[in-house]
Amino acid sequence: MSLLSKGSQRPAKSSKPRLYTARFDPYSTGIRYVLSKKEIDYEFVYINFQDKPEWLPELNPASQIPIMEIGDEIVSETFVIYDYLEQKFPQVKTQPTNPYLKAKDKIFIHHTKEYLTGKLTSMVKNPTQESIDYVCSVLKSINKIMGERQTDFLGGSSPNFVDYYLWGWIELLPALKAAHELNFELDKDSYSHYWAWVMRMDKDEHINKDRETHKVNLKARTAFFKSVINGSPDVNVGL
């Protein structure tokens, strides 16, 4: 597991697809789940975001991850990567083929980014009561959508890219609560569809494979958040 920082050399081209990622990056985790579900044999390298390599803008002018590299093809931006992988490796579907269902999923994922992800990011350092109440209200809306779909997963009978994107953020909540010793709970009855989904996703083989590969679990993520809170992010915690 290489961690690329300032002064490191840009890796040579590989015969395998390569994902530039980070262990605790929620934008990257959904991509990793999709790569696993599509049974793509890929390699990954970690980017140290506290000390970025000088060559990172060559791959993405915004210097953000995830970044997918396949031969001479370099693709950045999370949602663009989902679409790219779906067309590049269509054998295993992770997006609907029905135009209306695909549109609904795209709306959902964009709303998730707009209303949920930024607030969860801010809570890593400063989980105010206002932010907690806001996240709970967003999850109540998600619970309603899940109930209306009347399927085990947002993607239907099995998780799709929307489930995996959302899970990358939902899995932050237990660690946020542990790191800050927060006591809020989501009522099992009021959030019944959400909790049923959480239980199913927690057993997903691709999620559990990723936890094992990257050595990321509740304990490691909590320790990482505590290191962020203390001002010295430890990206190697738990390794």
CYANA upper distance limits for C-alpha pairs under 8 A (distance plus 0.5 A):
  1 MET  CA     44 PHE  CA      8.46
  1 MET  CA     45 VAL  CA      7.14
  1 MET  CA     46 TYR  CA      7.73
  2 SER  CA     45 VAL  CA      6.17
  2 SER  CA     46 TYR  CA      6.54
  3 LEU  CA     45 VAL  CA      7.05
  3 LEU  CA     46 TYR  CA      5.21
  3 LEU  CA     47 ILE  CA      6.23
  3 LEU  CA     48 ASN  CA      6.67
  4 LEU  CA      8 SER  CA      6.33
  4 LEU  CA      9 GLN  CA      8.41
  4 LEU  CA     45 VAL  CA      7.82
  4 LEU  CA     46 TYR  CA      6.55
  4 LEU  CA     47 ILE  CA      5.51
  4 LEU  CA     48 ASN  CA      6.30
  4 LEU  CA     52 LYS  CA      7.96
  4 LEU  CA     53 PRO  CA      6.93
  5 SER  CA     47 ILE  CA      7.02
  5 SER  CA     48 ASN  CA      5.73
  5 SER  CA     49 PHE  CA      8.28
  5 SER  CA     51 ASP  CA      5.84
  5 SER  CA     52 LYS  CA      5.54
  5 SER  CA     53 PRO  CA      5.17
  6 LYS  CA     51 ASP  CA      6.03
  6 LYS  CA     52 LYS  CA      5.69
  6 LYS  CA     53 PRO  CA      4.43
  6 LYS  CA     54 GLU  CA      6.35
  7 GLY  CA     53 PRO  CA      6.71
  7 GLY  CA     54 GLU  CA      7.52
  8 SER  CA     53 PRO  CA      6.75
 10 ARG  CA     55 TRP  CA      7.15
 13 LYS  CA     71 GLY  CA      7.09
 14 SER  CA     18 ARG  CA      7.87
 14 SER  CA     70 ILE  CA      8.35
 14 SER  CA     71 GLY  CA      7.37
 15 SER  CA     70 ILE  CA      8.45
 15 SER  CA     71 GLY  CA      7.50
 16 LYS  CA     41 ASP  CA      7.41
 16 LYS  CA     42 TYR  CA      5.93
 16 LYS  CA     43 GLU  CA      7.08
 16 LYS  CA     70 ILE  CA      7.38
 16 LYS  CA     71 GLY  CA      8.37
 17 PRO  CA     41 ASP  CA      7.80
 17 PRO  CA     42 TYR  CA      5.31
 17 PRO  CA     43 GLU  CA      6.83
 17 PRO  CA     68 MET  CA      7.78
 17 PRO  CA     69 GLU  CA      6.36
 17 PRO  CA     70 ILE  CA      5.08
 17 PRO  CA     71 GLY  CA      7.78
 18 ARG  CA     42 TYR  CA      6.14
 18 ARG  CA     43 GLU  CA      5.33
 18 ARG  CA     44 PHE  CA      5.83
 18 ARG  CA     45 VAL  CA      8.07
 18 ARG  CA     68 MET  CA      6.42
 18 ARG  CA     69 GLU  CA      5.60
 18 ARG  CA     70 ILE  CA      6.84
 19 LEU  CA     42 TYR  CA      7.90
 19 LEU  CA     43 GLU  CA      6.87
 19 LEU  CA     44 PHE  CA      5.15
 19 LEU  CA     45 VAL  CA      7.02
 19 LEU  CA     66 PRO  CA      7.38
 19 LEU  CA     67 ILE  CA      6.31
 19 LEU  CA     68 MET  CA      5.26
 19 LEU  CA     69 GLU  CA      6.85
 20 TYR  CA     44 PHE  CA      6.32
 20 TYR  CA     45 VAL  CA      5.69
 20 TYR  CA     46 TYR  CA      6.50
 20 TYR  CA     47 ILE  CA      7.10
 20 TYR  CA     65 ILE  CA      6.94
 20 TYR  CA     66 PRO  CA      6.09
 20 TYR  CA     67 ILE  CA      5.56
 20 TYR  CA     68 MET  CA      6.95
 20 TYR  CA     69 GLU  CA      8.45
 21 THR  CA     25 ASP  CA      7.69
 21 THR  CA     28 SER  CA      6.34
 21 THR  CA     44 PHE  CA      7.30
 21 THR  CA     45 VAL  CA      6.67
 21 THR  CA     46 TYR  CA      5.55
 21 THR  CA     47 ILE  CA      6.55
 21 THR  CA     65 ILE  CA      6.40
 21 THR  CA     66 PRO  CA      5.68
 21 THR  CA     67 ILE  CA      7.55
 22 ALA  CA     28 SER  CA      7.50
 22 ALA  CA     45 VAL  CA      8.20
 22 ALA  CA     46 TYR  CA      5.32
 22 ALA  CA     47 ILE  CA      6.26
 22 ALA  CA     48 ASN  CA      7.90
 22 ALA  CA     65 ILE  CA      8.37
 23 ARG  CA     46 TYR  CA      7.58
 23 ARG  CA    214 HIS  CA      6.69
 23 ARG  CA    216 VAL  CA      7.60
 23 ARG  CA    235 VAL  CA      7.82
 24 PHE  CA     29 THR  CA      8.42
 24 PHE  CA    216 VAL  CA      7.98
 24 PHE  CA    221 ARG  CA      7.61
 24 PHE  CA    235 VAL  CA      8.19
 25 ASP  CA     29 THR  CA      7.03
 26 PRO  CA     30 GLY  CA      7.62
 26 PRO  CA    168 GLY  CA      5.27
 26 PRO  CA    169 TRP  CA      6.22
 27 TYR  CA     31 ILE  CA      7.89
 27 TYR  CA     65 ILE  CA      8.16
 27 TYR  CA     66 PRO  CA      7.28
 27 TYR  CA     78 THR  CA      7.01
 27 TYR  CA    165 TYR  CA      7.76
 27 TYR  CA    168 GLY  CA      7.35
 28 SER  CA     32 ARG  CA      6.85
 28 SER  CA     65 ILE  CA      7.57
 28 SER  CA     66 PRO  CA      5.78
 28 SER  CA     78 THR  CA      7.97
 28 SER  CA    168 GLY  CA      8.45
 29 THR  CA     33 TYR  CA      6.78
 29 THR  CA    164 TYR  CA      8.30
 29 THR  CA    165 TYR  CA      8.02
 29 THR  CA    168 GLY  CA      6.11
 30 GLY  CA     34 VAL  CA      6.81
 30 GLY  CA    161 PHE  CA      7.63
 30 GLY  CA    164 TYR  CA      5.24
 30 GLY  CA    165 TYR  CA      5.08
 30 GLY  CA    166 LEU  CA      8.26
 30 GLY  CA    167 TRP  CA      7.85
 30 GLY  CA    168 GLY  CA      6.21
 31 ILE  CA     35 LEU  CA      6.68
 31 ILE  CA     66 PRO  CA      8.44
 31 ILE  CA     78 THR  CA      8.00
 31 ILE  CA     81 ILE  CA      8.12
 31 ILE  CA     82 TYR  CA      7.37
 31 ILE  CA    164 TYR  CA      8.29
 31 ILE  CA    165 TYR  CA      8.10
 32 ARG  CA     36 SER  CA      6.71
 32 ARG  CA    210 ASP  CA      7.80
 33 TYR  CA     37 LYS  CA      6.65
 33 TYR  CA    164 TYR  CA      6.98
 33 TYR  CA    206 HIS  CA      6.04
 33 TYR  CA    207 ILE  CA      6.62
 33 TYR  CA    210 ASP  CA      7.59
 34 VAL  CA     38 LYS  CA      6.58
 34 VAL  CA     82 TYR  CA      8.44
 34 VAL  CA     94 THR  CA      7.58
 34 VAL  CA    160 ASN  CA      8.34
 34 VAL  CA    161 PHE  CA      7.05
 34 VAL  CA    164 TYR  CA      7.79
 35 LEU  CA     39 GLU  CA      6.76
 35 LEU  CA     40 ILE  CA      5.99
 35 LEU  CA     42 TYR  CA      8.35
 35 LEU  CA     85 LEU  CA      8.48
 36 SER  CA     40 ILE  CA      6.67
 36 SER  CA    206 HIS  CA      6.41
 37 LYS  CA     92 VAL  CA      7.92
 37 LYS  CA    206 HIS  CA      6.84
 38 LYS  CA     89 PHE  CA      7.80
 38 LYS  CA     91 GLN  CA      7.95
 38 LYS  CA     92 VAL  CA      5.71
 38 LYS  CA     93 LYS  CA      7.98
 38 LYS  CA     94 THR  CA      8.39
 47 ILE  CA     52 LYS  CA      7.27
 47 ILE  CA     53 PRO  CA      8.17
 48 ASN  CA     52 LYS  CA      6.00
 48 ASN  CA     53 PRO  CA      8.19
 48 ASN  CA    235 VAL  CA      8.17
 50 GLN  CA    233 PRO  CA      8.24
 52 LYS  CA     56 LEU  CA      7.63
 55 TRP  CA     59 LEU  CA      7.94
 56 LEU  CA     60 ASN  CA      6.86
 56 LEU  CA     61 PRO  CA      8.08
 56 LEU  CA     63 SER  CA      6.04
 57 PRO  CA     61 PRO  CA      4.70
 57 PRO  CA     62 ALA  CA      6.89
 57 PRO  CA     63 SER  CA      5.51
 59 LEU  CA     63 SER  CA      8.07
 59 LEU  CA     67 ILE  CA      7.84
 59 LEU  CA     74 ILE  CA      7.15
 59 LEU  CA     76 SER  CA      8.34
 60 ASN  CA     64 GLN  CA      7.07
 60 ASN  CA     67 ILE  CA      7.88
 60 ASN  CA     76 SER  CA      6.81
 64 GLN  CA     76 SER  CA      8.44
 64 GLN  CA     77 GLU  CA      8.49
 65 ILE  CA     76 SER  CA      7.57
 65 ILE  CA     77 GLU  CA      7.88
 65 ILE  CA     78 THR  CA      8.47
 66 PRO  CA     76 SER  CA      6.81
 66 PRO  CA     77 GLU  CA      7.26
 66 PRO  CA     78 THR  CA      6.88
 67 ILE  CA     74 ILE  CA      7.57
 67 ILE  CA     75 VAL  CA      6.31
 67 ILE  CA     76 SER  CA      5.07
 67 ILE  CA     77 GLU  CA      7.62
 67 ILE  CA     78 THR  CA      8.50
 67 ILE  CA     81 ILE  CA      8.30
 68 MET  CA     74 ILE  CA      6.24
 68 MET  CA     75 VAL  CA      5.64
 68 MET  CA     76 SER  CA      6.82
 68 MET  CA     81 ILE  CA      7.46
 69 GLU  CA     73 GLU  CA      6.21
 69 GLU  CA     74 ILE  CA      4.99
 69 GLU  CA     75 VAL  CA      6.93
 70 ILE  CA     74 ILE  CA      6.98
 75 VAL  CA     80 VAL  CA      7.90
 75 VAL  CA     81 ILE  CA      6.75
 75 VAL  CA     84 TYR  CA      8.34
 76 SER  CA     80 VAL  CA      7.29
 76 SER  CA     81 ILE  CA      6.78
 77 GLU  CA     81 ILE  CA      6.69
 78 THR  CA     82 TYR  CA      6.98
 79 PHE  CA     83 ASP  CA      7.06
 80 VAL  CA     84 TYR  CA      6.57
 81 ILE  CA     85 LEU  CA      6.52
 82 TYR  CA     86 GLU  CA      6.72
 82 TYR  CA    161 PHE  CA      7.70
 83 ASP  CA     87 GLN  CA      6.87
 84 TYR  CA     88 LYS  CA      6.39
 85 LEU  CA     89 PHE  CA      6.13
 85 LEU  CA     90 PRO  CA      8.19
 86 GLU  CA     90 PRO  CA      5.87
 86 GLU  CA     93 LYS  CA      7.31
 86 GLU  CA     94 THR  CA      7.28
 86 GLU  CA     95 GLN  CA      7.62
 93 LYS  CA    160 ASN  CA      8.44
 94 THR  CA    159 PRO  CA      8.22
 94 THR  CA    160 ASN  CA      5.11
 94 THR  CA    161 PHE  CA      5.96
 95 GLN  CA    102 LYS  CA      7.21
 95 GLN  CA    155 GLY  CA      8.15
 95 GLN  CA    160 ASN  CA      6.58
 95 GLN  CA    161 PHE  CA      6.81
 96 PRO  CA    101 LEU  CA      6.62
 96 PRO  CA    102 LYS  CA      5.70
 96 PRO  CA    155 GLY  CA      8.25
 97 THR  CA    101 LEU  CA      8.15
 97 THR  CA    102 LYS  CA      7.23
 98 ASN  CA    102 LYS  CA      6.59
 99 PRO  CA    103 ALA  CA      6.59
100 TYR  CA    104 LYS  CA      6.74
101 LEU  CA    105 ASP  CA      6.75
102 LYS  CA    106 LYS  CA      6.68
103 ALA  CA    107 ILE  CA      6.66
104 LYS  CA    108 PHE  CA      6.66
105 ASP  CA    109 ILE  CA      6.62
105 ASP  CA    162 VAL  CA      7.00
106 LYS  CA    110 HIS  CA      6.64
107 ILE  CA    111 HIS  CA      6.59
108 PHE  CA    112 THR  CA      6.59
108 PHE  CA    162 VAL  CA      8.20
109 ILE  CA    113 LYS  CA      6.85
109 ILE  CA    162 VAL  CA      6.64
109 ILE  CA    165 TYR  CA      8.07
109 ILE  CA    166 LEU  CA      8.17
110 HIS  CA    114 GLU  CA      6.66
111 HIS  CA    115 TYR  CA      6.36
111 HIS  CA    116 LEU  CA      8.31
112 THR  CA    116 LEU  CA      5.75
112 THR  CA    117 THR  CA      7.09
112 THR  CA    166 LEU  CA      7.86
113 LYS  CA    117 THR  CA      5.60
113 LYS  CA    118 GLY  CA      7.58
114 GLU  CA    118 GLY  CA      7.64
115 TYR  CA    119 LYS  CA      7.75
115 TYR  CA    138 VAL  CA      7.65
116 LEU  CA    120 LEU  CA      6.78
116 LEU  CA    135 VAL  CA      7.08
116 LEU  CA    138 VAL  CA      7.31
117 THR  CA    121 THR  CA      6.66
117 THR  CA    169 TRP  CA      7.27
118 GLY  CA    122 SER  CA      6.81
119 LYS  CA    123 MET  CA      6.80
119 LYS  CA    131 SER  CA      7.10
119 LYS  CA    135 VAL  CA      7.65
120 LEU  CA    124 VAL  CA      7.33
120 LEU  CA    135 VAL  CA      8.02
120 LEU  CA    169 TRP  CA      8.11
120 LEU  CA    172 LEU  CA      8.42
122 SER  CA    126 ASN  CA      6.66
122 SER  CA    127 PRO  CA      7.63
123 MET  CA    127 PRO  CA      4.59
123 MET  CA    128 THR  CA      7.75
123 MET  CA    131 SER  CA      7.61
123 MET  CA    176 LEU  CA      7.97
124 VAL  CA    176 LEU  CA      6.84
124 VAL  CA    225 PHE  CA      7.02
124 VAL  CA    228 VAL  CA      8.23
124 VAL  CA    229 ILE  CA      7.75
125 LYS  CA    228 VAL  CA      7.78
125 LYS  CA    229 ILE  CA      5.94
127 PRO  CA    131 SER  CA      6.68
127 PRO  CA    132 ILE  CA      7.09
127 PRO  CA    180 HIS  CA      8.36
128 THR  CA    132 ILE  CA      6.80
129 GLN  CA    133 ASP  CA      6.60
130 GLU  CA    134 TYR  CA      6.62
131 SER  CA    135 VAL  CA      6.66
132 ILE  CA    136 CYS  CA      6.72
133 ASP  CA    137 SER  CA      6.77
134 TYR  CA    138 VAL  CA      6.84
135 VAL  CA    139 LEU  CA      6.66
136 CYS  CA    140 LYS  CA      6.65
136 CYS  CA    186 LEU  CA      7.86
137 SER  CA    141 SER  CA      6.98
138 VAL  CA    142 ILE  CA      6.84
139 LEU  CA    143 ASN  CA      6.49
139 LEU  CA    191 TYR  CA      8.45
139 LEU  CA    194 TYR  CA      8.20
140 LYS  CA    144 LYS  CA      6.84
140 LYS  CA    190 SER  CA      8.24
140 LYS  CA    191 TYR  CA      6.95
141 SER  CA    145 ILE  CA      6.89
142 ILE  CA    146 MET  CA      6.67
142 ILE  CA    194 TYR  CA      7.71
143 ASN  CA    147 GLY  CA      6.76
143 ASN  CA    191 TYR  CA      6.29
143 ASN  CA    192 SER  CA      7.80
143 ASN  CA    193 HIS  CA      5.93
143 ASN  CA    194 TYR  CA      5.32
144 LYS  CA    148 GLU  CA      6.75
144 LYS  CA    193 HIS  CA      8.03
145 ILE  CA    149 ARG  CA      6.77
146 MET  CA    150 GLN  CA      7.14
146 MET  CA    151 THR  CA      7.91
146 MET  CA    153 PHE  CA      8.09
146 MET  CA    154 LEU  CA      7.00
146 MET  CA    193 HIS  CA      6.51
146 MET  CA    194 TYR  CA      7.38
147 GLY  CA    151 THR  CA      8.30
147 GLY  CA    193 HIS  CA      6.23
149 ARG  CA    154 LEU  CA      7.58
151 THR  CA    155 GLY  CA      8.34
151 THR  CA    156 GLY  CA      5.67
151 THR  CA    157 SER  CA      6.76
152 ASP  CA    156 GLY  CA      6.63
152 ASP  CA    157 SER  CA      6.08
152 ASP  CA    158 SER  CA      7.59
152 ASP  CA    197 TRP  CA      7.16
152 ASP  CA    200 ARG  CA      8.36
153 PHE  CA    157 SER  CA      6.52
153 PHE  CA    158 SER  CA      6.37
153 PHE  CA    159 PRO  CA      6.04
153 PHE  CA    160 ASN  CA      8.41
153 PHE  CA    163 ASP  CA      7.38
153 PHE  CA    197 TRP  CA      6.90
154 LEU  CA    159 PRO  CA      7.22
154 LEU  CA    160 ASN  CA      7.70
154 LEU  CA    162 VAL  CA      7.30
154 LEU  CA    163 ASP  CA      6.41
155 GLY  CA    159 PRO  CA      5.61
155 GLY  CA    160 ASN  CA      5.21
155 GLY  CA    161 PHE  CA      8.07
155 GLY  CA    162 VAL  CA      7.40
155 GLY  CA    163 ASP  CA      7.16
156 GLY  CA    160 ASN  CA      8.35
159 PRO  CA    163 ASP  CA      5.90
159 PRO  CA    164 TYR  CA      7.34
159 PRO  CA    201 MET  CA      8.27
160 ASN  CA    164 TYR  CA      6.89
161 PHE  CA    165 TYR  CA      6.49
162 VAL  CA    166 LEU  CA      6.59
163 ASP  CA    167 TRP  CA      6.51
164 TYR  CA    168 GLY  CA      6.82
165 TYR  CA    169 TRP  CA      7.71
166 LEU  CA    170 ILE  CA      6.70
167 TRP  CA    171 GLU  CA      6.32
167 TRP  CA    201 MET  CA      8.10
168 GLY  CA    172 LEU  CA      7.82
169 TRP  CA    173 LEU  CA      8.10
171 GLU  CA    175 ALA  CA      8.20
172 LEU  CA    176 LEU  CA      6.61
172 LEU  CA    221 ARG  CA      8.31
173 LEU  CA    177 LYS  CA      6.66
174 PRO  CA    178 ALA  CA      6.68
174 PRO  CA    218 LEU  CA      7.61
175 ALA  CA    179 ALA  CA      6.39
175 ALA  CA    218 LEU  CA      6.33
175 ALA  CA    219 LYS  CA      8.09
175 ALA  CA    221 ARG  CA      6.46
175 ALA  CA    222 THR  CA      5.07
175 ALA  CA    225 PHE  CA      7.92
176 LEU  CA    180 HIS  CA      6.63
176 LEU  CA    181 GLU  CA      8.50
176 LEU  CA    182 LEU  CA      8.25
176 LEU  CA    222 THR  CA      7.30
176 LEU  CA    225 PHE  CA      7.66
177 LYS  CA    181 GLU  CA      5.88
177 LYS  CA    182 LEU  CA      5.13
177 LYS  CA    183 ASN  CA      7.50
177 LYS  CA    184 PHE  CA      8.47
178 ALA  CA    182 LEU  CA      7.15
178 ALA  CA    222 THR  CA      6.83
179 ALA  CA    222 THR  CA      5.84
179 ALA  CA    223 ALA  CA      7.77
179 ALA  CA    225 PHE  CA      6.79
179 ALA  CA    226 LYS  CA      6.17
186 LEU  CA    190 SER  CA      8.13
186 LEU  CA    191 TYR  CA      7.05
187 ASP  CA    191 TYR  CA      6.39
187 ASP  CA    192 SER  CA      8.38
188 LYS  CA    192 SER  CA      5.81
188 LYS  CA    195 TRP  CA      7.26
191 TYR  CA    195 TRP  CA      6.64
192 SER  CA    196 ALA  CA      6.66
193 HIS  CA    197 TRP  CA      6.71
194 TYR  CA    198 VAL  CA      6.71
195 TRP  CA    199 MET  CA      6.73
196 ALA  CA    200 ARG  CA      6.91
197 TRP  CA    201 MET  CA      6.58
198 VAL  CA    202 ASP  CA      6.49
199 MET  CA    203 LYS  CA      7.32
200 ARG  CA    204 ASP  CA      7.24
201 MET  CA    207 ILE  CA      8.19
202 ASP  CA    207 ILE  CA      7.76
202 ASP  CA    208 ASN  CA      8.12
203 LYS  CA    207 ILE  CA      8.10
203 LYS  CA    208 ASN  CA      7.57
204 ASP  CA    208 ASN  CA      6.81
205 GLU  CA    209 LYS  CA      6.48
206 HIS  CA    210 ASP  CA      6.67
207 ILE  CA    211 ARG  CA      6.83
208 ASN  CA    212 GLU  CA      6.84
209 LYS  CA    213 THR  CA      6.63
210 ASP  CA    214 HIS  CA      6.49
210 ASP  CA    215 LYS  CA      8.38
210 ASP  CA    216 VAL  CA      8.38
211 ARG  CA    215 LYS  CA      5.91
211 ARG  CA    216 VAL  CA      5.41
211 ARG  CA    217 ASN  CA      6.69
212 GLU  CA    216 VAL  CA      7.42
215 LYS  CA    220 ALA  CA      8.15
215 LYS  CA    238 GLY  CA      7.25
215 LYS  CA    239 LEU  CA      7.05
216 VAL  CA    220 ALA  CA      6.19
216 VAL  CA    221 ARG  CA      6.85
216 VAL  CA    238 GLY  CA      8.04
217 ASN  CA    221 ARG  CA      6.50
218 LEU  CA    222 THR  CA      6.42
219 LYS  CA    223 ALA  CA      6.70
220 ALA  CA    224 PHE  CA      6.63
220 ALA  CA    237 VAL  CA      6.73
220 ALA  CA    238 GLY  CA      5.81
221 ARG  CA    225 PHE  CA      6.69
222 THR  CA    226 LYS  CA      6.73
223 ALA  CA    227 SER  CA      6.77
223 ALA  CA    237 VAL  CA      7.41
224 PHE  CA    228 VAL  CA      6.83
224 PHE  CA    233 PRO  CA      7.01
224 PHE  CA    234 ASP  CA      6.41
224 PHE  CA    235 VAL  CA      7.28
224 PHE  CA    237 VAL  CA      6.84
225 PHE  CA    229 ILE  CA      6.66
225 PHE  CA    233 PRO  CA      8.12
226 LYS  CA    230 ASN  CA      6.68
227 SER  CA    231 GLY  CA      6.83
227 SER  CA    232 SER  CA      5.85
227 SER  CA    233 PRO  CA      5.24
227 SER  CA    234 ASP  CA      6.36
228 VAL  CA    232 SER  CA      6.13
228 VAL  CA    233 PRO  CA      4.93
228 VAL  CA    234 ASP  CA      7.92
229 ILE  CA    233 PRO  CA      8.43
